[in-house]
Amino acid sequence: MNVFTFSGNLGKDAERRPAGNSTVADFSVSVKSGFGNNEKLMWIKCAVWGKRAEGGLVDLLTKGTPVCVSGELSLNKWTGQSGEDKTSLECKVNEVTLMGKG
């Protein structure tokens, strides 16, 4: 079973769009690891599918919002326009918890 849980802040507002016979809401979360001179920042692309993408949650997923996300993690690799290898972490979201706001 592939379950990945992480927390961080949204980089921009979530975007909702149709995807075939369903709806998807995309957003990215910045996740810090390490500390001091060893601190690193990585971005994880997230997707919420179906009824959850159609509900009011997406309207609360705005830039800077702290969240905790749990879902299925995958690694996406491709070749960029100038021939360089690119990689991104992606999460098919099962659960989103808003943190730090009333």
HURAMO-V327302 format. One record per pair of residues at least 12 apart in sequence whose ideal C-beta (glycine too) atoms are under 6 Angstrom apart, sorted by sequence separation. I is the first residue (numbers start at 1). J is the second residue. D is the distance in whole Angstrom. If there is no record, write none. Layout:
# HURAMO-V327302
I_J_D + I_J_D
This chain:
# HURAMO-V327302
76_88_5 + 14_27_4 + 30_43_6 + 76_90_5 + 28_43_5 + 29_44_5 + 74_90_5 + 10_27_6 + 11_28_4 + 28_45_5 + 29_46_6 + 73_91_5 + 11_30_6 + 27_46_5 + 71_91_4 + 72_92_5 + 8_29_4 + 9_30_5 + 26_47_5 + 71_92_5 + 8_30_5 + 71_93_4 + 8_31_4 + 24_47_5 + 25_48_5 + 46_69_6 + 71_94_5 + 69_93_6 + 70_94_5 + 6_31_5 + 24_49_5 + 70_95_5 + 22_49_6 + 69_96_5 + 22_50_5 + 25_53_4 + 24_53_5 + 67_96_6 + 68_97_4 + 23_53_4 + 23_54_5 + 68_99_6 + 25_58_4 + 66_99_4 + 27_61_5 + 66_100_4 + 16_53_6 + 16_58_5 + 45_88_6 + 14_58_5 + 44_89_5 + 45_90_5 + 46_91_5 + 47_92_6 + 48_93_5 + 14_61_4 + 44_91_6 + 46_93_5 + 13_62_5 + 13_63_5 + 10_61_6 + 12_63_5 + 10_63_6 + 9_64_6 + 10_65_5 + 9_66_5 + 7_68_4 + 6_69_6 + 5_70_4 + 4_73_4 + 2_72_5
